[in-house]
Amino acid sequence: MATLGEVVDTILGQRVQLRRLQGSGAAGQSGCSIYFARPCDEDDNDTEDKTKRPIAVVKVYPPHRHSDLLDELASYKTLRSLPSPPRAVHPIGVGRTRDEESGALAGVVVYQVATGKAVNTILCELGWITRLRSLVRDAAMDVTNRHKLQIFMEQNRGDIPVDWEAHKALEKQGVDIYFSEALPAFFEQRYQHLLRDLRSAMRAVASVLAKLHTGRRGEWCDAAENALENIRKRIRGWIEEIQTDAAPGYDNAGIGVDRREEMQDMVEYAIHQAKHRATTSLTHGDASPGNFFWDSNIGVTMIDYGGVRLSIDESGKPTGLAEMDTAGFYERLRKYAPSFGVSDDDVTSLQETFWTAYHEHNMSLDPDIVRLVRLRIQMSRLWSAVDKFNQSQDGNQAVVEGEFQRLRSIAELLRDQGARKRNILVVSNASGCGKGGIPFLNQELVNGLAGLNGVSVTLFLVGDNNSVSQTHHANVTVVGLPGSEANGELLYYMAKVHQPEEFGLPTHRDANCRSPFDLIIGHSRYSSAAAALVRDRFYPAAKLALITHTSPLRKADAAWAWYGGSRQQGYEEATRLAMLDERILPKADLAVGVGPVLTNEAREREWVGQLTRPRWSLTGPRFHELIPGAHIVKDDKDIRARRPDDPFKVLLAGRADDPAKGVDDAIHAVWKLAESGVENITIDILGVPIGEVEKRQEEVDQMTGIPALVRFHPFSNDQHVVRRSYQAADLVVMPSTHEGFGMIFTEVAGLGIPILVTEDSGAGQFALDRSRIPAELGDAVVVMDEKAYGIPASIKSSRVGLWADRINQVRQNPIQAVRNARELQNVMRGYSWAHAAEALLDAAMEHHEGDTVQTAHGSLLPYRPLLSPEVDASLRCATTIRNHNGVPEREQAAAVVKSLPEIASSLNALNEFVSKALGHQVILRPLDGPHVKGFSGAPVFFAHSTFTHSYQARQTDAAILSQGEELAVIKLFPAGLDNGIAEELSSLEWLLHQTKGDINTPTPIAVGRTTWDEKETGVVTYRVAQGVSLYQLMARLGLLDGPERDDSVTVLKRGVIEAAKTLAKLHSYAVQGRSSEGYLEWYYDAAPGRVNRLRSHAGILLEQTGIDVDKLDEKVHTLIAQSRQEIYRHPQAAVVHGDAHPGNFFFDPRSGRTTVIDVTTLHCSLDENGNPAGTPERDVGHFLHMLRRTGEQLNMREKEMDECSRAFLTAYKGTASGKLGIHTLRLLGVCSALSFVGHALQGPSINGQILKQQAKILDDMFCLDQSGLLG
């Protein structure tokens, strides 16, 4: 193999000499060896001629650094692809040789030489001249110092950057003039020249970095969040070590306990402030002064830019933080320049020049993230100063003090700039502990807000000022209305007929004409109406944030008796309460949900309140997810002290008279365990109305026959009593059948006590969010019981069995359970009430563009559905296939499939893949019935639970056990389908990331690729859609008669209506004025083509159905012409499903919710930027056709089909924001119907009855909406 010299000679096409870089930086950023290549003449000997300038720079990458070589080359390619690429040294060629030490293969890259000098070098030169200026000033007055100066200059002649020939001329002017005038002027001139050069270099570096950072922008992503989280972890780790192991050293260096606590406050404050989500950028990755070369003629050239590749994800989108580059360069000036001898004043001047110049090119930096990075760098510098002080005998404490003061100045700058005065008004019907969940939350939130820097809080409520203020609300101005009860109507009345000064609120504006309040907060139906009125009447310039605390409709599904004496009364009252939120939420600037479930509820209620708004062009309120705070209480109890056979105490704390709390399920679960032989287990129920305790105790004791198995306790307002109850328990359970959030979760998690919560609760969904709670901790606290809701509590019910099993797991593994609880407690340190308050204030006031989710330490992230990292990456990768015609390029689609995790080619391997994704073993069974491959042709499997208990087999039907419940759906997309997995993932990405919960679709749990029937096949595993498909309802209807059939028709019509509303929601993502002709061209071609294919059967068609193919062709062309005119006159483009038939809509009669499945074809209605390109008539026409066709097939009656069609059209018109083109609608219905007419004519024998049915449906499509429902 060629030597390094031979490789370089070949690349450069000439013979060169190589000189290895020595000293600091000799190994480069990546640990590679660096050489300078100088030309070598034929008659040169082996001695190096240093007078010859290098013509190239050579980097040799050892075997373990080959990836760095590839990163460097990929980075250069990326830089050149930018619209205005920053100047960077370009690679001349690459090769390989043997590593000098190991003999292994080493990569070689030869680069052009950067023009000019490294900024570090110029800084070093300035340092030399600065020191000489000082020596010259001393030498001007003192003969001894003159001698020292001459010696210094002679010894350092090679390093001092001056023209020594010009200096020699100075010496001829006489000794006195030389030292007093000539030499000072000589060095002053050189000093000013270097300083000018450096200022020019600062501006040029700023320009180059800004070009890099603005050349390609991206959205905040996991990679950016991880980078920020690494900074948080690093500085928190330092603080922890400074407070513990390193404390003696810091004490010795003069950083005592008070200062260390001050540092901890600095760090926490900086972390809290650095939560704004900036845009992402390409970044250099090592933006130090040594990596930028400056030349007065061409400006700055970057070197060592391999980190650029690390700021790009697999799809090519930027993930880097420009703040890390800019803050890094800024602080490294402070790090390097003083060590070179540059004065502090000059360093500050250069930093300011760089910063000002950068902001002229790029104003989008997040100042709080910049300061957090600066704080991290300065903490590293302080650590180093303390370490050096303690290691040296004559350590300089002044250096340590200077670094500490520098750290303090950065933190003070952060506080000064972060302390924007905010005045907040909270309107609440009640506030305080012991008054219910919402008053308790209000108290904690108000106190959290009041504790923030620069925030003033006023609480406006019903109650006595003094008692409320003194008891629960320190540092809060309380304005109370006289009243003995929590009266939201009184608040509204006072706001409606009185002026603010009449009850102690400030007047509309102060002396400077500013609004007294920046933000007004209200709570659900309890005080939101009053808060909105206060804002509108008194303080219109203030922002309005309305917090959603309950979901009446969802709760009515689980516990209708809570709202009324009968089921109907319960639903009527729940509907009334929901309508209150629907009326008021559209007025908010920020709609806040307590946890993920209630945030989605707020979205739903707000959407219903504004059914006709054009969603694509008009913004309603933004949405924010708030997480109730945890109070962390450390428990030093030894987790190894408990043994598996010790008494095991379960606790359920909550309103035991609330049927949604799951009290009966918890009791039956513990009873089931006791019946199966588990000894020493008890359950305490804390929260029974005091007058019912004795009665409930007698009833349960009689039912179980086991005294003291269940113990009831009265409801308590005393938080100390409640906390002691938690701490006495081995396990706390929250088995609610409906729970908006369940603040018991954060309370118990803060104590480090094991807890189990229900899946369909806000707390459960929060715990399952892998971006906020580690997967193993979330899985340990959530009982996956959603499929078992609605089953009456009994010792045999599947939900009771699930809870019994999970309780028993905790009982059998007490040490692991407590260890998990302690780890969860550590996570919850980032979710205090102060964090919740800070995130809410930030979401409301800092002008975030989209919806936000509270994450650790009060940070905010853009809202995204809960997806695994692999699924999220695949969805984002699939966006690359979008283009103007909706049909992906084959290579792009193949690349999406190749990016998916590989699954071995067997059913067992697929079974294991799904089991791993779900977290427990399942059995796969194929879809049976007439559509074994689904409607799309994709093979479909269901994952069934293998769940069983050792004590359950005696009591449960064996057939049910063998079947198990359906947990997931698995779809296979073999190569060759009309629409494959790439289109499915693209569609899912849009639905999950853009509609933000407006359109329900099964969540993808896992993705992969395998080989199926010898074809490369994509695999998607989904959650099971709730309810049944409309197709199944229609099939069931065809088998019934009498009253049962009438009831079934009613349910089907409800489902059809909800499907229409769902499609109207989807179509509201539209652009008015944009033509959808490109989307329709396929149908304009397909319809005449299908007519032409009927010509071979023209005689049969005319004879049996009366259809004349020539006349049919004429009618179709007429419809096409009319459709073209329609879309020309009223252009609009919308996102559409593309295959909207009854089988693709699942309806849950209990909740009234509709879920859309098989969304593959939605991709075709998106352009290359993910914007709408389809036409809503496609979905409406196809649904109506398939409703008619499927109805005929499944024995529905003509009247029933007409009623369903009319119900669909009426609901769609009442919900949709746009108007349908009737001719386009008919054309698309006709195009769909023609396909089935053609199918009826295929095969060796033609079924005349089926042919006539399809012909009748075709005729109906030509006459769609003759009644003018859509007109």
Buried (B, 14 or more C-beta within 10 A) or exposed (E): EBEBBEBBBEBBEBBBBBBEBEEEBEEBBBEBBBBBBBBBEEEBEEEBEEEBEBBBBBBBBBEEBBEBBBBBBBBBEBBEEBEEBBBBBEBBBBBBBBBEEEEEBBBBBBBBBBBBBBBBBBBBBBBBBBBBBEBBEEBBEEEEBBEEBEEBBEEEEEEBBBEEEEBEEBEEEEEEEBBBBBBBEBBEEBBEBBBEBBBBBBBBBBBBBBBBBBBBBBBBBBBBBEBBBEBBEEBBEBBEEBBEEBBEBBEBBBBEEEBBEBBBEBBBBBBBBBBBBBBBBBBBBBBBBBBBBBBEEEBBBBBBBBBBBBBBBEBEBBBBBBBBBBBBBBBBBBBBBBEBBBBEEBBEBBBEBBBEBBBEBBEBBBBBBBBBBBBBBBBBBBBBBBBBBBEEEEBEEEBBBBBBEBBBEBBEBBBEEBEEEBBBBBBBBBBBBBBBBBBBBBBBBBBBBBBBBEBBBBBBBBBBBEEBBEBBBEEBBBBBBEBEEBBBEBBBBBBEEEEBEEBBBBEBEEEEEEBBBBBBBBBBBBBBBBBBBBBBBBBEEBBBBBBBBBBBBBBBBBBBBBBBEEEEEBBBBBBEBBBBBBBBBBBBBBBBBBBBBBBBBBBBBBBBBBBEBBBBEEEBBBBBBBBBBBBBBEBEEEBEEBEEEEEBBBBBBBBBBBBBBBBBBBBBBBBBBBBBEBEEBBBBBBBBEEEBBEEBBEEBBEBBEBEEBBBBBBBBEEEEEBBEBBBEBBBBBBBBBBBBBBBBBBBBBBBBBBBBBBBBBBBBBBBBBBBBBBEEBBBBBBBBBBBBBEBEBEBEBBBBBBBBBBBBEBBEBBBBBBBBBBBBBEBBEBBBBBBBBBBBBBBBBEEBEEBBBBBBBBBBBBBBBBBBEBBBBBBBBBBBBBBEEBBBEEEBBBBBBEBBBEBEEEEEBBBBBBBEBBEEBBBBEEBEEEEEBBBBEBBBBBBBBBBBBEBBEEEBEEEEBEEBBBBBBBBBBBBEBEBBBBBBBBBBBBBBBBBBBBBBBBBBBBBBBBBBEEEBBBBBBBBBBBBBBBBBBBBBBBEEEEEEBEEBBEBBBBBBBBBBBBBBBBBBBBBBEBBBBBBBEBBBEBBBEBBEBBEEBBEBBBEBBEBEBEEBBEBBBEBBEBBBEBBEEBBBBBBBBBBBBBBBBBBBBEBBBBBBBBBBBBBBBBBBEBBBBBBBBBBBBBBBBBBBBBBBBBEBEEEBBBBBBBBBBBBBBEBBBBEBBBBBBBBBBBBBBBBBBBEBBEEEEBEEEBBBBBBBBBBBBBEBBEEEBBE
